[in-house]
Amino acid sequence: MNPLQLSVIIPVYNEEQGLQSLFDRLYPALDKLNISYEILFINDGSRDRSPAILREQFQNRPDVTRVILFNGNFGQHMAIMAGFEHSRGQRVVTLDADLQNPPEDTGLLLAKMDEGHDYVGSIRRQRSDSWWRHVASRAMNGLREKITHIKMTDQGCMFRAYDRNIIDAINSCKEVSTFIPALAYTFARNPAEVVVGHEERAAGESKYSMYSLIRLNFDLMTSFSLLPLQMFSMLGMLISVFSAFFFVFLVVRRLIIGPEA
């Protein structure tokens, strides 16, 4: 039997309003690639009808559809990691369920891999985000690149392609709290990026807040660089030295001047 060529991993959390639109575009787009594929939907503890809709879709296309149901909400990272562990394709593509990245652009990522790249990130064209997200993302990207030397033009876009060797390396390292694209970047021998489309959400609301963006970048910088640890360690040492000198000053002052009234 020939190995499966492609696995598409899609985390799902409260996406009942947009799932049918996703199905209507995703399956035809992958069928046109003329390769063997599977789609893994990971339901991350949705509280709406998403699990029921995914079950129905499995019944409609059992030949290429697989569904993993979490019994709670564990976050996008754990959902993607579960998809990696259960994927069988020689190449793996991660895609959000909100249709902000057109599934029709999957072929662009695979074509870039055909050029010899083992990890392909994406850059969103004409992002349909608010102005503050543009500013925050640009600032965070610049700070992260200076500290970690990991170069990702658009770290907020999860539309990415991975070679099987990268997936196996990620699965074997057993990381539980890291940013998957950055981890893949450290394993990749020949990473690349392509420009993809970006659209407004098909339905529902964004699951990512400003706090999530800051938390993601903090975890990224502390996980992939010693600089933050060194900076806080140096700050702690300076505070300790200052406190020691201040204590000595108070003792000497007490001996010279005596107790104050």
N, C-alpha and C positions, 0 to 999 in steps of 0.2 A: 504493500500500500504506500502510495506517495505521501510524504509528510504534508500536513496542513500548512498552507502558505501564509495565512494571515489570521490573527486574532484581534478583534476590536473590543476594547474594554470600556464600558460606560457606567460610571457610578450614577445611581438614581436616588434622589431624596425629595419626596413630595413634588413629583413632576407629572401628576395625573393629567393636568391640562394640556401639556405639550407632548406627551409620549406618542400619541397617534401621528402627529405631524412628523415626529422623529422617525417613526417606522416608515411613513410614506416616502421619505427622502433617503433614509439610510440604506434600506435593502436594495432598491433599484440602483443606487450609486455603487454599491459593492458588487452587485450582479454584473454591472458593466465592465468591471475590472477583469472579468474572465479568469479568476483565480479561485482556488479553494479557500474558504474562510469560515470563521465562526464569530458570533457576537456574544460576548459575556456581559449581561446586565447584572450589576451588583446593587441590590436594593439595600440602602443604608438606613434601615429602620424607619422607612416612610410611614407617616400616620394618615395618609390619604389612600386613594384607591390604586396607587402605583403597583403594589404587589399583585393585585388581582389583574390589572391590565397586562403586567409582564407574564403572568400565567397564561392568559389568553393568547398572547403573542407567541409563546412557546408552543402552544397547540396549533397555531396557524403555520409556523415555520420551524418545526422541530429539527429539521435537517441542519440548520445553521445557528439555532438559538439556544443559548444556555442561560440559566438564571440562578443567581446565588442570593439567598435571602438572609440578611443579618437579623438577629433578634433584638437589636438596639441600634442606636445611632453612634457609630464609631468614627465618623469623619471620612473625608475623601481619601486621605492617605491610606487608611486601613482597607478601604474598599478597593483601591487600585492594587494594593499589595495582594489582596485575596484574588483579584483577577490575574495578576502575574503568576501566582502559584498554581492556578488552575488552567492557564492558557496553554495551548498546544501548537500555536502557529510559529513558523520560523521567523516571522516578523510580528510585532505587536504595536497597535496604535491605540492611544488613549484619547477619549473624546468625551466632552461634557454632554449632558442630555438636553441642554437648553437651546440647542441649535444656533448659538451665537457663532460657532464655527461651522461652516457648511460641510456636511459629510461628503459632498461631491468633491471636496479638495483632498480627500484621502489619497487619490492618485498622485498628487503633487509630492506628498511626503515619500511615497513608495518610489517614485521616479528618482528622487534625490538619493535614496538608498541604493538604487541601481547604479549610481555613479561611484559606489564604493564607500559610502558613509554608513557607520554603524549606529548612529544616533542622530535623529533629525528633529530639531525644535521648530517652532513656527512663530512668525511675527504677524500680528493682526493688522490688516490693512484698513484704514479709515475706521478706527475703533468707535463704537457707538456708546461710549461711556461718558459720564459727567466730567466736567473740567477738573474737578478736584481729584478724581481718580487718575487722570492723565498726569497731573503735577505730582501726586504722591508716588505713582509708579515710577516716574522718571527719577525722582529723588532717591527712592529706595534702591532702584537698579544701580545708580551711580555709586551709592554708599556700599552696597553689597559687592560690587565688582572690585572696588578698591581694597576691601577687607579680605575677600575670599579668593580673588582672581578667577572666579567662575564667570564666564562670559555668556550671558543669556540676554538677548535684546528685549525679550518680552516674557518675563518669568511667570506672569499671571495666566498665560495661555497654556492649557493642558493638552492641546491638540499636538501630539508628539508621536514619533515612531521610533521603535527600539528593535535592534537585532536580537536574535535569540541569545547570543552570547552575553549581551548586556542584561537581559532578563534573568538568566541563570546566575550571573554575578550578584545581582541585587537580591535574588532569593536566597543565595547562600550566605550573604553577609548578615542577615537577620536583624537589620536595623528596625527599630520600632518607632523612632521619632525623628524623621529626617525628611527633607524635601526631595522627592523622587527625581525630578529632572536634574537637580544639582548632583545627586548621587550618581545618576547615569552619566553625567558629564565627566565625573572623575574616573569612571570605568572606560569611557569611550576612547578609541584610538583615533578616530577621524570624525568628529562631530560636525554638523552643519545646520543651517537654518534656511527656511523658505518662507515666503510671504503668502499668507492665506487670507481668505475673506473673513469679515466680521459683521455680524448682523445683530439686530436687537433680539432679545429673548422672544421665543415663540409664544410663551405664556409663563405665568407665575412671576416670582420675584427672585432677585439675586440672593444667593446664600452667603455671599462674601461681604463683610462689613469693613470699615476702616480699621477696626481693631484686629480683624483677621489678617489684614494685609501687614500690619505692624508686627503681629505675633509671628507670622510666617517668616518675615525677614529677620527678626531677632533670632528665631530658631536656626535659620539658615546660617547667619553669621557666627553664632556660637558653636554650631556643629562642624563647620568647615574651616574655621580659622582659630588660632590661638590668640590672636591680637586682642579681642575683647576680654579674655581671661587675664592676659598680661596687663592690660590697662587697668582693670579693676583691682588686680593684685598690687600694682604700683600705687594706685590711689589709696588702698588700704594701708600700705606701708607708710606712705606720707602722712596719713592721718595718725597712725600710731606714733611716728617720730615726733610730730607736732604735739601730740598729747603728752609724750614723755617730757619734752622740753618745757611745756606749760606747767607740768607737775613740779619739775625741778625749780622753775621760776617761783611758783607759789611757796615752796618750802624755803628757798633762800629769802624771799621777801618776808616770810613769817619770822625767820631767825634774826633778820636785820631790823625790821620795823617793830616786830612784836605783834601780839594779838590786837586786832582792831576793835574799837568799841562798838 
